[in-house]
Amino acid sequence: MNSDQTIAETLPRLYREVLDGIARLEDLGARPAAARLREEAIAGYSRAWDAACEKQLRDLLGRVDGAARDLERRRRPRLA
């Protein structure tokens, strides 16, 4: 988090990034995983907006991005 931004300014943007990543997973066909991650995101965002919530969303964003990269990597054709 930028030291000039408050958690109230940061969390909506971070939550949107998580949701965008989840949509990417859905587009890649990982709907069950996306649904579970969406539930986690909603639960985290719905609680107190504090440093723990921010950490949870950042961790979740990392997991979502990692899962999407793995799926994309597996789908790329291998060059012989």
C-alpha positions in Angstrom: 0.0 0.0 0.0 1.3 3.5 -0.9 1.9 5.3 2.4 -0.1 8.2 1.1 -3.2 6.1 0.6 -5.5 4.9 3.3 -6.9 1.4 3.5 -10.3 2.7 2.6 -8.8 4.0 -0.7 -6.7 0.9 -1.3 -9.1 -2.0 -0.6 -11.7 -1.3 -3.3 -9.0 -1.2 -6.0 -7.4 -4.3 -4.6 -10.8 -6.1 -4.4 -11.5 -5.1 -8.1 -8.1 -6.6 -9.1 -8.9 -9.9 -7.3 -12.3 -10.0 -9.1 -10.7 -9.3 -12.4 -8.3 -12.1 -11.9 -11.1 -14.4 -10.9 -12.9 -13.5 -14.2 -9.7 -14.4 -16.0 -9.8 -17.8 -14.3 -13.4 -18.3 -15.4 -12.4 -17.4 -19.0 -9.7 -20.1 -18.8 -12.3 -22.6 -17.8 -11.5 -22.9 -14.1 -15.0 -22.2 -12.9 -15.0 -24.3 -9.7 -11.7 -22.8 -8.5 -12.9 -19.3 -9.5 -16.1 -19.8 -7.4 -14.1 -20.9 -4.3 -11.8 -17.9 -4.7 -14.7 -15.5 -5.2 -16.2 -16.8 -1.9 -12.9 -16.1 -0.1 -12.7 -12.6 -1.7 -16.2 -11.7 -0.7 -15.7 -13.0 2.9 -12.5 -11.1 3.2 -13.8 -7.8 1.8 -17.0 -8.0 3.9 -15.1 -7.9 7.2 -13.3 -5.1 8.9 -11.2 -3.0 6.5 -7.9 -3.2 8.3 -4.3 -4.3 7.6 -5.3 -8.0 8.0 -8.0 -7.6 5.3 -5.5 -5.9 3.0 -3.0 -8.8 3.5 -5.7 -11.4 2.9 -6.7 -9.7 -0.4 -3.1 -9.3 -1.5 -2.4 -13.0 -0.7 -5.6 -13.9 -2.6 -4.6 -11.8 -5.6 -1.2 -13.6 -5.7 -3.0 -17.0 -5.6 -5.4 -16.0 -8.4 -2.7 -14.6 -10.6 -0.5 -17.7 -10.0 -3.4 -20.0 -10.9 -4.2 -18.1 -14.1 -0.5 -18.1 -15.2 -0.3 -21.8 -14.6 -3.4 -22.5 -16.7 -2.1 -20.2 -19.5 1.3 -21.9 -19.4 -0.3 -25.4 -19.7 -2.4 -24.3 -22.6 0.4 -23.0 -24.7 1.4 -25.3 -27.5 4.8 -26.8 -27.0 7.4 -26.1 -29.7 9.2 -29.2 -30.9 
